C-alpha cells in the first residue's frame, strides 16, 4: 500500500489548518494525502443518484472541496484522495489511522475556559489510534501554508520505560525537516528536597536529582544520536511538574512530540495528565505517538 497521511475534516477553521499542515507533511514524506469526512447519514450515490438541485450530500462534499481549494494552489502536484465515509466519525478515523502513517486532526484554540475541554471525537481517537496522531490548532494570523510547521522539534520523555517508537518518530522527523531536536524531561522533587515550609527546594538536593536525570536522559538518547548523527540534539532537564514542563518545552517549537502508552491500567483515565496538558495548552501542533 502507498504511503498515506490522513486528515480528518469537519468544515471548521481548525480542520482547514490541519489540512494545510497535513499536505505539507505528506509532501515531505512523499505520501498521498487522504482527506476524510465521516457523516453517518451520508447517502450512497451509487444506488440513489442525487436529483438536480437537491443533493443530500452537499455539505460533506463542500467540506472536502473547501479543503481542496485551500491546499491545491500551494501543492498542485500532491496526490490527494477524497474520502467521504458513511460511518461514525470516531470509527472512521480509527480505521483511517490503521491504514496511515499519520493521522492529522484540527484542535480548537484553547482559551482559558475552552482549555478544560477536548472534543469527544478527538479524545477517543487520541486514546485509541494505532498511528501517530497530530493535533493542529487554527491560527489567528495564518502564515503561508508552506511556512507552517517551521521551528525545532521538541520531544517530551518520561524515562519510565522503553519508548523506541517515540524516539524513532522524533529523530526521523527532525532528520527529514533538518531542524534541531530538543529532548526535554522533567522530574518532580520529593518532599524531602524542600525547606522553609515546603516552598524553597534545597539547592544540593535539586542538583542531585537533576544530575541523575541528565545522566539517564543521555543514556536513552545515545544510541539514537549514533543512528542519526546528522540531527542536532539539545537535552534539557527541569525539576518541576512534567505537565508544566511539556508545555514549557513547546514554546517556539514547530512540533511537540509526546508518547501514549498503549497499555494503561484499567482504572486510569484514557490519557494521562501530561498528554492532556500538551494537547490543551501547547502553542504548536502536538504529535501523540503510541508506544509500548
Secondary structure, DSSP 4 states (H G I P E B T S, - for coil): ---EEEEE--SSHHHHHHHHHHHHHHHHHT-EEEEEEE-TT---TTTSPPBTTB-TTHHHHHHHHHHHHHHHTT-TT--EEEEEE-S-HHHHHHHHHHT-SEEEEEE----TTGGG---HHHHHHHHH-SSEEEEEEPPTTPPPGGGTT-SEEEEE---SS--HHHHHHHHHHHHHHT--EEEEEE-PPPGGGEETTTTEE-HHHHHHHHHHHHHHHHHHHHHHHHHTTTS-EEEEEESS-HHHHHHHHHTTEEEEEEEEES---TTS-SS-HHHHHHHHH-SSEEEEEEE-
